[in-house]
């Protein structure tokens, strides 16, 4: 593993961690109930996040993301829709998952439903 501070000082600048192993950074705490990692400010993720759309008139959409596993926790937030739209994970497997509308809404939407997703693997 290589850790590099690119701004010339430990008090400021970007710190980059590069590794060829599965867990480049492993943070833990021995205090029961305490946070192992606290992030203050914004958090930006690349990989296990994205945006997808269920097209008007459709009941579901298949999302492809290599981070998706059959046991992943997938969080959804609706970006835009004409009405409040409940979404659900219909199925999931390695590399894909399907997001669908609640059955009562199938065929009733007149516009697309865009949503964000976050994939969490244990």
Backbone torsions as a table, in degrees:
resi	resn	phi	psi	omega
1	UNK	NA	143.7	178.4
2	UNK	-125.5	127.6	175.8
3	UNK	-113.3	130.7	-176.1
4	UNK	-136.2	129.4	172.8
5	UNK	-98.9	120.9	-171.5
6	UNK	-95.0	4.7	-177.7
7	UNK	-116.5	11.7	173.9
8	UNK	72.4	49.2	177.4
9	UNK	161.9	142.6	-176.8
10	UNK	-73.8	-18.2	-175.4
11	UNK	-86.1	-14.0	-179.0
12	UNK	-149.6	168.1	175.6
13	UNK	97.3	178.2	-177.7
14	UNK	-89.9	134.8	173.9
15	UNK	-112.4	128.1	-177.0
16	UNK	-114.8	134.6	175.2
17	UNK	-116.0	123.3	178.3
18	UNK	-122.3	134.0	-177.5
19	UNK	-151.3	153.4	176.5
20	UNK	-103.7	8.1	178.4
21	UNK	-100.3	165.9	-176.3
22	UNK	-62.7	-37.2	-179.9
23	UNK	-119.7	93.8	-178.4
24	UNK	-68.1	-30.0	-179.8
25	UNK	-136.7	123.1	179.2
26	UNK	-121.5	113.1	-176.9
27	UNK	-112.7	131.3	178.9
28	UNK	-143.7	165.1	176.2
29	UNK	-135.9	150.6	178.8
30	UNK	-97.9	-6.5	179.5
31	UNK	-83.3	119.8	-177.9
32	UNK	-60.5	129.8	176.5
33	UNK	82.4	-1.2	179.7
34	UNK	-91.3	155.9	179.8
35	UNK	-78.1	133.7	176.4
36	UNK	-78.3	-24.9	-179.0
37	UNK	-144.2	130.0	176.4
38	UNK	-119.4	126.8	178.4
39	UNK	-113.5	121.1	177.2
40	UNK	-108.4	125.2	-175.5
41	UNK	104.6	-165.6	-176.8
42	UNK	-73.3	157.9	177.7
43	UNK	-130.1	126.9	179.6
44	UNK	-120.4	127.4	-179.9
45	UNK	-117.2	144.3	174.0
46	UNK	-121.7	129.8	175.9
47	UNK	116.6	-71.2	-173.6
48	UNK	-87.3	21.1	-179.0
49	UNK	-130.3	161.8	176.0
50	UNK	176.9	-175.5	178.2
51	UNK	-129.6	142.0	177.8
52	UNK	-143.9	171.2	-176.0
53	UNK	-138.6	137.2	167.1
54	UNK	-97.3	116.5	-176.3
55	UNK	-69.2	149.9	177.6
56	UNK	-52.5	135.9	179.1
57	UNK	84.9	-7.8	179.5
58	UNK	-99.3	156.5	179.9
59	UNK	-95.7	-22.1	-175.3
60	UNK	-160.6	173.7	173.8
61	UNK	-145.9	148.3	177.2
62	UNK	-98.8	129.0	-180.0
63	UNK	-108.9	127.8	176.2
64	UNK	-101.2	124.6	176.3
65	UNK	-155.2	124.6	-175.0
66	UNK	-61.8	-19.7	179.5
67	UNK	-79.9	-13.9	179.8
68	UNK	-71.1	132.8	176.7
69	UNK	-127.8	165.7	-177.9
70	UNK	-64.2	-22.1	179.5
71	UNK	-111.3	16.1	-178.4
72	UNK	-66.2	151.0	167.7
73	UNK	-92.8	124.3	-177.3
74	UNK	-121.1	120.0	-179.9
75	UNK	-101.1	136.6	-177.9
76	UNK	-122.2	141.3	170.6
77	UNK	-134.4	132.9	-178.4
78	UNK	-77.8	129.6	177.3
79	UNK	-85.6	-51.4	-178.3
80	UNK	-150.6	143.7	176.6
81	UNK	-168.4	153.6	179.4
82	UNK	-63.6	-43.3	179.0
83	UNK	-123.5	171.0	172.5
84	UNK	-63.4	127.9	-172.3
85	UNK	-123.9	113.8	174.5
86	UNK	-77.5	128.5	177.7
87	UNK	-111.7	158.1	176.9
88	UNK	-146.4	155.5	173.0
89	UNK	-82.3	116.8	-177.9
90	UNK	-81.5	-43.3	178.5
91	UNK	-158.8	161.1	177.0
92	UNK	-152.9	150.9	178.8
93	UNK	-152.4	-172.1	179.5
94	UNK	-71.5	115.9	176.9
95	UNK	93.3	-12.4	179.4
96	UNK	-148.4	159.0	168.6
97	UNK	-151.0	155.0	-178.3
98	UNK	-113.6	129.8	178.1
99	UNK	-110.6	131.8	-178.5
100	UNK	-131.4	162.7	175.5
101	UNK	-79.0	154.8	171.0
102	UNK	-58.6	140.5	-170.9
103	UNK	-55.1	-30.6	-178.7
104	UNK	-67.6	-20.9	-177.2
105	UNK	-93.8	-11.8	-176.3
106	UNK	-59.0	125.3	179.2
107	UNK	86.0	-3.4	-177.2
108	UNK	-103.7	-15.3	-177.8
109	UNK	-77.9	140.3	179.0
110	UNK	-104.7	-7.2	179.5
111	UNK	-134.0	168.7	178.1
112	UNK	-68.7	155.5	174.0
113	UNK	-119.4	113.5	179.0
114	UNK	-100.1	141.6	-179.0
115	UNK	-144.7	155.2	172.3
116	UNK	-99.3	153.9	175.0
117	UNK	-138.0	152.9	175.2
118	UNK	-132.8	126.3	-179.7
119	UNK	-102.8	127.6	178.5
120	UNK	-119.5	124.9	176.9
121	UNK	-111.8	139.7	-178.4
122	UNK	-93.5	NA	NA
